[in-house]
Amino acid sequence: MLQTMKAGQPVALEDYQRFINALKRMRMEIFALKRDIEEALYALDPLTGIPGRIGLLAKLREQQSLVERGVQPCCLAMMDLDEFKLINDKYGHSVGDQVLIAFAHHAMEHLRPYDKVFRYGGEEFLIILPDTSLEEACDIIQRLRESLARLPHHLGAEGEVNVTASFGITMLDANTPIEKDIEHADEALYRAKSAGRNCCVAWKPTPPEDGVPQQRDHAA
């Protein structure tokens, strides 16, 4: 069209309409892309750079749908840093922030590519393990727990410190509200803390007379 105008020839109405329509489509695509980028950035936790709670429920509903259709099982793991308040009190919040960042990135790098890590709040993280049985999830999280406990956090002149984490694990149930499954992971996490921290506990339905989650993989 520009070449036609440069040559001093009139632009056909049909060509002009096609140009206007193409311009409108391009503007709409740019707007949609801008919105997608803004939503993706908004969904990220500003400290650790990993997804926050904003996109968590949508991802869990997607996984629960796969469980319901019998496509694949899925497990959740709630991770909480042990005695994190002591780190903040002793070394300062800037060191505490660096520990959180290191934990988040280490977890993402040492889990499978399709596993998802979300910052749930404070020093708590929620891990989604698709296509994973409870037994497999316990093995995966146990290895992660051990590697996190060995991870050094440098303090400059004060040397370095190691920080441990406790985990509560549960299956994602197709017939249970997602919020309840998160509660189950949290209950198992509480049991891990009560058992001495730095361990993994798997939540399982138990008979009424027993009434407590099953525990496994205690750390020495």
N, C-alpha and C positions, 0 to 999 in steps of 0.2 A: 504494500500500500504506500509506503514511503517512496519507493522507486517510482510509482505511478505519479505521485504528487510532484516529485523532483523533476519528472519529465514534462510537467505542465499539463498532464492529462487529468480529467475528472475521475474521482474515485467512485466506483460503482456502489450503489446503496447496499447491495448484498455483502460486499467486502467490508464496508464500514460496520454493518450489523454484526458480522462475524468477529471483527476486531473488538467491538464493544462487549460482546458475549464472552470472548476469551479473556478480556481484561477483568470482567466481573468474576469469572471462575478463578482467575489467579488471585484476586483480592480475597475471595472466600477461602481459598486454600491457605494463603498466608495467615489469615485470621485464625483458621482452625489449627494450624501448626503452632502459632504463637500461644494459643490457649492450651494446647497439649503440653508445650514446654513449661508454661507457667504452672499448670496443674502438677506436672512431674516434679518440678522444683519445690512447690508448696508441700508436696507429700513427703519430701525428704526431711529427716531430722536435721536441724541446722548445726548441731554439734558434731555428730558422728558421720553425717553424709549418707546414712543408710535410710531405708524407708521408715517412716514413723507410723503412728497408729491410724492416720487418715485413710490409708489404703488397705489396712489390715483386714477389716471385716469383709470387704469386697473379695479379697484373695481367699479368705477362709470359706466364703460362700461358694466360690468357684470350685474349691477343692471338695467341699461337702457334696456338691452336685455330682462330682465324679465318684465319690464314695457311694452315694445313693443309687447311682446307675450301675454299680458294680464294676466300674472301669478300673479303679485302683484304690487301695487303702491310703490313709494319710495319718501322720502323727504330729502332735504339737509338743514342743518342749519350752518350758518357761525357765529362763536362766536369770539368776540373781547373783551379783558379785557379793562375796562374803565380807562382812565387817567393813563395808565401803565407807561408812561414816568415819571410821578411824583413819582411813587414808586421807580424807578431806581435812580432818582435825589435825593430823600430825604433819602432813606435807603441804596442805593448802588445796584450794579448789582447782587451781590451774593444773596441778599434778593429777587430781581426781579426774579432771576432764580428759587429760592425755591417756589415763588408764581406760576410761570408757571408749575413747576412740580406738585404742589399740585392741581392746576386746572385740569391738564391733568388726573391725577390719580382719582380725585374725579368724573370727568365726566365719566370715564370708569366704575367706581364702581357703579354709580347711574343711568346709562342707562341700557337698556335691554342687555342680553348677545349677541344678534346678531347685535346690533348697533355698528357702528365703529367710532372711533375718530381719526382724523389725525391732526398733527401740520401742518398748512398751511404755516406759516411763521411768525416770530416775535412773537407777542402776539395773533395771529389769529389761530383759530382751525376750521376745517370743520368736521361736524358730519353727518354721513349717517344713515338714519332711514328707513330700509327696511320694507315692508309690512305695511305702515303707511300712512293714509290720512293726508291732510293738517291740518284738525281740530285736529286730534290725535297728530300730530307733535307739534302743538302749545301748547297743554296741557303738553306734555312730556318736551318740552324745557322750558316752564314756571316753572315747578316744579324744573328743574335743575337750572334755573336762581336763584330761591329763595334760594335753598340750597347752591349754591355757594356764594351768598351774605352773608350768615350766617357763612361761613367757616372762622375760625380764622387763621391768619398767624402770628406765634410767632416771635418776634423781640428780644428776650433775655431781657436785662435790660430795653429796651424801651417799653416793653409790647407786644401788638399784634395789628394787623390791619386787617380790612375787605376790600376786593376788590370785586367790582361788575363787571358784564359783560353785553354786549349788544348782541342781536341775530337777524339775518336775516334768514328767513325761506322761502323755495320754494319747489314746487313739481319738481321731476325729470321728464322731458317731453321726451317722446319717439321720437318726431319729431323735437327736438331742439338739436343743438350741446351741448355737455356736458359743454364746456367752457362758453356757453351762460347761462346755468342754474346756474353755479357758479357766473356769473355776476349778475344774478337776486338775488341770496342770498346776494351778496355783496351790491347791491342797497338797499335791504331791511335793511341790517345792517346799512348802511349810514343813512337811515331814523330813525332807532332806536337811533343812536347817536344824530341826530338832534332833536329828541323828548325829549332829556334830559338824555339819557343813562339809563342803568339798566332796559331795557325793551325788549320785543320781537316784531318784526314786520314781518308779513307775506306778501310776494310778490304775487300779483295776476294780471293777465292781466286785464287792465281797458280800457274803451272806450277812443278814442283819445282826446275827450274834457276834460277828467279828467286827465289821464296821470300820476297818482302817485300810488305807491304801497299802498295796504290797510294796516292799522296799527291796532294792537290789543295788549292787555295786557300791558298797561302802568303801570310802578311801581309808587307807591305813592311818 
